[in-house]
Amino acid sequence: MKTWLLGRRIDTDGYIRRLFREKPELVPALRNPFTAELIAEYARSTGEEELPENLFAVFNRYIEQRFIADRPKLRELNLTVDEVRKCAATIFMYYHLVWKV
């Protein structure tokens, strides 16, 4: 996570210490490179003062940022954010029903 935050004017050691102290439920997610990078991206986009409430907030911030970045492509495909969210929810529910995860 330190590598992803270098040069971002964020006290990486302080941020990580705060995560351990104030949000210990997020610490196991730091072991996974994907979720660690998403938490680092959360810190980059909000600043070091704000810690994510939970892992949902981390994923939601990432998705919201992607929708903003991908807005031109969504327009090109004639899709709305709501349509993409509904399709994603359907896929998620189907996955959990079929695979019982």
C-alpha positions in Angstrom: 0.0 0.0 0.0 2.9 2.3 0.7 4.1 2.1 -2.9 0.7 3.1 -4.2 0.6 6.1 -2.0 4.1 7.4 -2.6 4.2 10.9 -3.9 0.6 11.6 -3.0 1.2 13.9 0.0 -0.2 11.3 2.3 1.6 10.1 5.5 1.5 6.4 4.5 2.7 5.2 7.9 0.2 7.3 9.7 -2.6 6.2 7.4 -1.8 2.5 7.9 -1.5 2.9 11.6 -4.9 4.6 11.7 -6.4 1.8 9.7 -5.0 -0.8 12.2 -6.3 1.3 15.2 -9.6 2.7 13.9 -10.7 0.2 11.3 -9.2 -3.2 12.3 -11.9 -5.0 10.3 -10.3 -3.6 7.1 -6.8 -4.9 8.0 -7.2 -8.4 6.6 -8.1 -6.8 3.2 -4.6 -5.3 3.1 -3.2 -8.8 2.6 -4.9 -9.0 -0.8 -3.2 -6.8 -3.4 -6.4 -6.0 -5.2 -8.3 -4.7 -2.1 -5.1 -3.1 -0.7 -4.8 -1.1 -4.0 -8.5 -0.1 -3.7 -8.0 1.1 -0.1 -5.0 3.1 -1.3 -7.1 4.5 -4.1 -9.7 5.5 -1.6 -7.0 7.3 0.4 -5.7 9.0 -2.8 -9.2 10.2 -3.7 -10.3 11.4 -0.2 -7.1 12.3 1.5 -5.5 10.8 4.6 -8.0 12.4 7.0 -10.9 10.1 5.9 -10.8 6.4 6.5 -13.4 4.2 4.7 -16.3 3.1 6.8 -16.1 -0.4 5.5 -15.1 -2.5 2.5 -18.4 -1.7 0.8 -17.4 2.0 0.9 -14.0 1.2 -0.7 -15.7 -0.8 -3.5 -18.4 1.8 -4.0 -15.9 4.7 -4.3 -13.9 2.7 -6.9 -17.1 1.9 -8.9 -18.2 5.6 -8.7 -14.8 6.7 -10.0 -15.0 4.2 -12.8 -18.4 5.4 -13.9 -17.1 9.0 -14.1 -14.0 7.9 -16.1 -16.1 5.6 -18.3 -18.9 8.1 -19.0 -17.9 8.7 -22.6 -17.9 4.9 -23.3 -21.2 4.5 -21.6 -22.7 7.2 -23.8 -21.2 5.6 -26.9 -22.8 2.3 -26.0 -26.1 4.1 -25.1 -26.0 2.8 -21.5 -26.9 4.5 -18.3 -25.2 4.0 -15.0 -28.4 2.6 -13.6 -28.6 0.0 -16.3 -25.1 -1.1 -15.7 -25.7 -1.3 -11.9 -28.9 -3.3 -12.5 -27.1 -5.8 -14.8 -24.2 -6.1 -12.3 -26.7 -6.8 -9.5 -28.4 -9.5 -11.6 -25.1 -11.2 -12.4 -24.1 -11.0 -8.7 -27.4 -12.5 -7.5 -27.3 -15.2 -10.2 -23.7 -16.1 -9.2 -24.7 -16.5 -5.6 -27.9 -18.5 -6.3 -26.2 -20.9 -8.7 -22.9 -21.3 -7.0 -24.3 -20.8 -3.5 -21.4 -18.7 -2.5 
